Amino acid sequence: MTLLPISDTIAQLVSNASIQTSQFGGGEGWTQYLGLFTMAIFFVMIFYGQRIQSHLMIRDVENSVHKLRGIKNDGRKNAIETLKELGKSPVDISPYVDRCLDYFTIGPQNMDPAGIVAKLDHILEVRDQRLLAEVKRMAPQCEDDVQLHNMENTLEAAMALNYLYKVVRHYYIQGKKTMSLYVIMQLQMVLPMVMKEAEAFSAALTAFSFGQPIGDSVGPLIAGKMMHSYKTRKVYKDCVVAEVPFEGRTALVMKAEGPGGNVGKPGDAIETVIEENKGKIAMLVMIDAGLKLEGETVGEVSEGIGSAIGGPGVDAFKIEEKLVKYKIPINAVIIKEDIGDAVAPMRKEIHDAADKAIERVRELVLERTKEGDTLIIFGVGNSIGIGQ
């Protein structure tokens, strides 16, 4: 009984479709129009496809540039407010901050590589002294070294955001002027990573302003845990060392002096301690944050060989030179982090990894040294928010 109405309905729809087709010239006419339309699109894409694609990419990049400009402006504002609050300057410091944001560093001439490390070390030292002097001038009433270092780190984060924005804006304008698909495409491909880094520096501004530990502070955190309650002394360039009994050995535990934002000069500090012990060091263990690969877990602890330290390479060079001279083996323990975690406030997973790393160091010391040996353990990184 129900099949008859359904069949009647289908027949009626087919009849209506036939009437409409006949009114508009039949099915062949529609097929011709569709073919002409397809050919028109084909020829448009041949001659203007790249330009259309470029316009779409430019619009996408433009949105990211606007967002990056906002992050940069917020960073500048945060730096000015922090310097005003902590420095209590009687004058407007905005012009001084703007001048610092455009500071640049020119590397040494490398045509003849002999002696280039010493040249680079000198340039970086002058840069650090100049930046700290600028901070002191903008904060004349601040005599606390911890706050001065924190303000310096805040200013450096704002400088990094300013530089990122200017580079992205440069390639955006270049691509827009030339309508070069390849310039725009390269910029669009790297933008997700650039924006991720910018957001991390933006988060770092808050951490530096309030003196909170960041992801890169995990090395000093581990060293601080190991040297806690032991007497410390200052060694070369803002680093401290404590003599800690460790599994029947003597561990010279080192880190940058905290809790101010400070990375010290690990290369010179390790050189100094090795020479103090006349090269009689059984092993050097360096602990630092390491960049994780996608799919790896934040806070995962890994062990390896070599100088676990970032930067331009001056400190690593000095350490390796001294290790070669005295034939001292070097081991590394890293705590894996995402690129955004290094300068952002420290995550719980990274904090919890500190005890795991200490256990890994303990196993390494028991396996590679014997009782009575003296070894160096250095927690590499920014000691902001981490005391001794």
C-alpha positions in Angstrom: 0.0 0.0 0.0 2.9 2.4 0.7 4.8 1.8 -2.5 2.3 3.4 -4.8 2.5 7.0 -3.4 6.3 6.9 -3.4 6.5 5.8 -7.0 4.0 8.5 -8.0 6.1 11.1 -6.2 9.3 10.1 -8.0 7.5 10.2 -11.4 6.2 13.7 -10.7 9.7 14.9 -9.8 11.2 13.5 -13.0 8.4 15.2 -15.0 9.1 18.5 -13.4 12.8 18.3 -14.1 12.1 17.5 -17.7 9.8 20.5 -18.0 12.5 22.8 -16.5 15.2 21.5 -18.7 13.1 22.1 -21.8 12.4 25.6 -20.8 16.2 26.5 -20.5 17.3 25.0 -23.8 17.8 21.3 -22.8 20.6 19.5 -21.1 23.1 20.1 -23.9 23.0 23.9 -23.3 23.8 23.5 -19.7 26.7 21.2 -20.5 28.1 23.8 -22.9 27.8 26.6 -20.3 29.5 24.5 -17.7 32.3 23.6 -20.1 32.9 27.2 -21.0 32.9 28.2 -17.3 35.4 25.5 -16.5 37.7 26.7 -19.3 37.4 30.3 -18.2 38.5 29.3 -14.7 41.3 27.2 -16.1 42.7 30.1 -18.1 42.3 32.6 -15.2 44.3 30.2 -13.0 47.0 29.9 -15.6 47.6 33.6 -15.9 46.5 34.9 -12.5 46.7 31.9 -10.2 50.0 32.8 -8.7 48.9 36.4 -8.1 45.6 35.2 -6.4 47.6 32.8 -4.2 50.0 35.6 -3.3 47.1 37.9 -2.2 45.7 35.1 -0.1 49.0 34.5 1.6 49.7 38.2 2.1 46.3 38.5 3.9 47.3 35.6 6.2 50.7 37.0 6.9 49.2 40.5 7.5 47.0 39.1 10.3 50.1 37.6 12.0 52.0 40.9 11.6 49.2 42.8 13.3 49.2 40.3 16.1 53.0 40.4 16.4 52.8 44.2 16.6 50.4 44.0 19.5 52.7 41.6 21.3 55.7 43.9 20.7 53.8 46.9 22.0 52.7 45.1 25.1 56.3 44.0 25.7 57.5 47.6 25.4 54.8 48.8 27.8 55.6 46.0 30.3 59.3 46.9 30.2 58.6 50.6 30.8 56.2 49.9 33.7 58.6 47.5 35.3 61.5 49.9 35.1 59.3 52.7 36.5 58.0 50.7 39.3 61.3 49.1 40.5 63.6 51.9 39.4 61.5 54.9 40.7 63.0 57.2 38.1 62.0 60.8 38.4 62.0 61.4 34.6 60.1 59.7 31.7 62.2 56.7 30.7 60.2 55.9 27.5 62.8 57.5 25.2 65.6 55.5 26.9 63.7 52.2 26.6 63.0 52.9 22.9 66.6 53.5 22.3 67.6 50.3 24.0 65.0 48.3 22.0 67.0 49.1 18.8 70.4 48.1 20.2 72.3 45.7 18.0 75.6 43.7 18.3 78.0 43.3 15.4 80.0 40.0 15.6 83.8 40.0 15.1 85.5 39.7 11.8 85.9 36.0 11.0 88.0 36.2 7.8 90.9 34.9 9.9 89.4 32.6 12.5 92.4 32.6 14.8 91.5 34.3 18.1 87.9 34.8 17.2 86.6 33.4 20.4 88.4 36.0 22.5 87.1 38.7 20.2 83.5 37.5 20.5 83.9 37.1 24.3 85.1 40.7 24.5 82.2 42.1 22.4 79.6 40.2 24.4 81.2 41.4 27.7 81.0 45.0 26.5 77.4 44.5 25.4 76.4 43.1 28.8 78.1 45.9 30.7 76.5 48.5 28.4 73.0 47.1 28.9 73.4 46.9 32.6 74.7 50.5 32.7 71.6 51.6 30.8 69.3 49.9 33.3 71.1 51.5 36.1 70.7 54.9 34.5 66.9 54.3 34.0 66.7 53.0 37.6 69.0 55.4 39.6 67.4 54.7 42.9 67.6 50.9 42.7 70.6 49.4 44.5 69.4 45.8 44.7 71.5 43.7 42.3 68.7 41.1 42.1 66.2 43.7 40.8 68.7 45.2 38.5 69.3 41.9 36.8 65.6 41.2 36.6 65.0 44.6 34.9 67.9 43.8 32.5 66.2 40.5 31.6 62.9 42.2 31.1 64.4 44.8 28.8 66.2 42.0 26.8 62.9 40.1 26.3 61.3 43.3 25.0 64.3 43.8 22.7 63.8 40.3 21.3 60.1 40.9 20.6 61.0 44.2 18.9 63.6 42.5 16.7 61.2 39.6 15.8 58.5 42.1 14.8 60.9 44.2 12.6 62.2 41.2 10.7 58.8 39.8 10.0 57.5 43.2 9.0 60.5 43.6 6.6 59.8 40.4 4.7 56.1 41.1 4.7 56.6 44.5 3.0 59.2 43.1 0.6 56.8 40.3 -0.4 53.9 42.8 -0.8 56.0 45.2 -2.9 57.4 42.5 -5.2 54.4 40.2 -5.2 57.0 37.4 -5.1 55.2 34.1 -4.2 58.4 32.6 -2.9 59.2 35.4 -0.4 55.7 35.3 0.9 55.6 31.5 1.0 58.8 31.3 3.0 57.5 33.8 5.5 54.2 32.1 5.9 55.9 28.7 6.5 58.1 30.0 9.4 55.4 32.3 10.9 53.9 29.6 13.2 57.3 29.1 14.9 58.0 32.8 15.0 54.6 33.5 16.7 55.2 30.7 19.1 58.6 32.2 20.1 57.0 35.7 20.4 54.3 34.4 22.7 57.0 32.7 24.8 59.0 36.0 25.1 55.7 37.8 26.0 55.2 35.3 28.8 58.8 35.7 29.9 58.2 39.5 30.5 55.8 38.6 33.3 58.3 36.1 34.8 61.2 38.5 34.7 59.1 41.4 36.1 58.1 39.3 39.1 61.4 37.4 39.4 59.7 34.0 38.7 61.8 31.0 37.6 61.6 30.1 33.9 62.1 26.9 32.0 65.7 27.6 31.5 66.2 27.8 35.3 65.9 24.1 35.7 69.7 23.6 35.7 70.2 26.2 38.5 67.2 24.7 40.3 68.9 21.2 40.4 72.2 22.7 41.4 70.4 24.8 44.1 68.8 21.7 45.5 72.1 19.9 45.7 74.0 22.8 47.3 71.2 23.7 49.7 72.4 24.2 53.3 76.0 24.0 52.2 78.3 27.1 52.3 78.8 28.7 48.9 81.5 31.1 47.7 81.6 33.3 44.6 83.8 32.5 41.7 84.5 34.3 38.4 81.7 36.5 37.0 78.5 35.9 39.1 78.8 32.2 39.6 78.9 30.4 43.0 80.3 27.0 44.1 79.6 24.8 47.1 81.6 21.7 48.2 79.0 19.0 48.7 79.7 15.4 50.0 78.1 13.2 47.3 78.1 9.4 47.5 81.6 9.2 49.0 82.9 11.8 46.5 83.4 15.5 46.7 81.1 17.3 44.4 81.9 20.9 43.5 78.3 22.1 42.7 78.1 25.3 40.6 75.5 27.6 39.2 74.9 31.3 38.3 74.3 33.4 41.4 70.7 33.9 42.1 67.9 34.8 42.7 68.4 37.6 40.2 68.1 37.0 36.5 71.7 35.9 35.8 73.5 33.3 33.7 77.0 34.2 34.8 80.1 33.0 32.8 80.1 29.2 33.1 83.2 28.9 31.0 85.4 31.1 33.1 83.9 29.7 36.3 84.7 26.1 35.4 88.2 27.1 34.3 88.8 28.8 37.6 87.7 25.7 39.7 89.6 23.3 37.6 92.8 25.3 38.0 92.2 25.6 41.7 92.2 21.8 41.9 95.3 21.6 39.6 93.3 19.7 37.1 92.6 16.8 39.5 88.9 16.5 38.5 87.5 13.0 37.9 84.5 14.2 35.8 82.5 17.2 34.8 78.7 16.9 34.7 76.7 19.7 33.0 72.9 19.9 33.6 70.8 22.1 31.3 67.5 22.5 29.6 67.4 20.8 26.2 65.1 21.3 23.2 62.6 18.4 22.8 61.4 17.0 19.6 57.7 16.9 18.8 56.2 13.8 20.4 58.6 13.8 23.3 57.4 14.5 26.8 58.1 17.8 28.6 60.3 17.2 31.6 61.9 14.0 30.1 65.5 13.5 31.4 68.2 12.3 29.0 71.9 11.6 29.4 74.7 12.2 26.9 78.2 13.4 26.3 79.5 17.0 25.7 79.1 20.6 26.8 75.4 21.1 27.6 75.3 24.9 27.2 73.8 27.2 24.6 74.8 30.7 23.5 77.3 31.8 20.9 79.8 29.1 21.9 82.4 31.1 23.9 81.7 29.3 27.2 81.7 25.9 25.5 85.0 26.6 23.8 86.7 27.6 27.1 85.3 24.5 28.9 86.4 22.1 26.2 89.9 23.7 26.0 90.4 23.1 29.7 89.0 19.6 29.6 91.3 18.6 26.8 94.3 20.0 28.7 93.7 17.9 31.8 92.0 14.9 30.0 88.8 15.4 32.1 85.7 13.4 30.9 82.5 15.4 30.4 78.9 14.1 30.7 75.6 15.9 30.2 72.1 15.6 31.6 69.3 17.5 30.0 65.7 18.1 30.8 63.7 18.3 27.6 61.5 21.3 27.0 59.6 22.9 24.1 61.1 26.0 22.6 58.4 28.1 24.2 59.1 26.7 27.7 62.7 27.9 27.9 61.8 31.6 28.5 58.2 31.1 29.8 57.4 30.6 33.5 58.5 27.2 34.7 55.9 24.5 34.2 55.2 21.9 36.9 56.5 19.0 34.7 59.8 20.8 34.4 60.0 21.5 38.2 59.1 17.8 39.0 61.9 16.6 36.7 64.6 18.1 38.9 64.5 15.2 41.4 64.7 12.7 38.5 67.7 14.5 37.1 69.5 14.4 40.5 68.9 10.6 40.6 70.3 10.3 37.0 73.4 12.3 38.1 73.7 10.0 41.2 73.7 6.9 39.0 76.2 8.5 36.6 78.6 9.4 39.4 78.4 5.9 40.9 79.1 4.3 37.5 81.9 6.6 36.2 83.8 7.7 39.3 85.2 6.0 42.5 85.1 7.0 46.1 87.3 9.9 47.1 87.2 11.5 43.7 86.5 15.2 43.1 84.0 16.1 40.4 82.2 19.3 39.2 78.5 19.5 38.7 77.3 22.6 36.9 73.6 23.7 36.6 73.6 25.7 33.5 70.9 28.4 32.9 69.2 31.5 34.1 69.1 31.6 37.9 66.1 34.0 38.1 64.0 33.0 41.1 66.5 30.4 42.2 68.6 31.0 45.3 71.6 29.2 46.6 
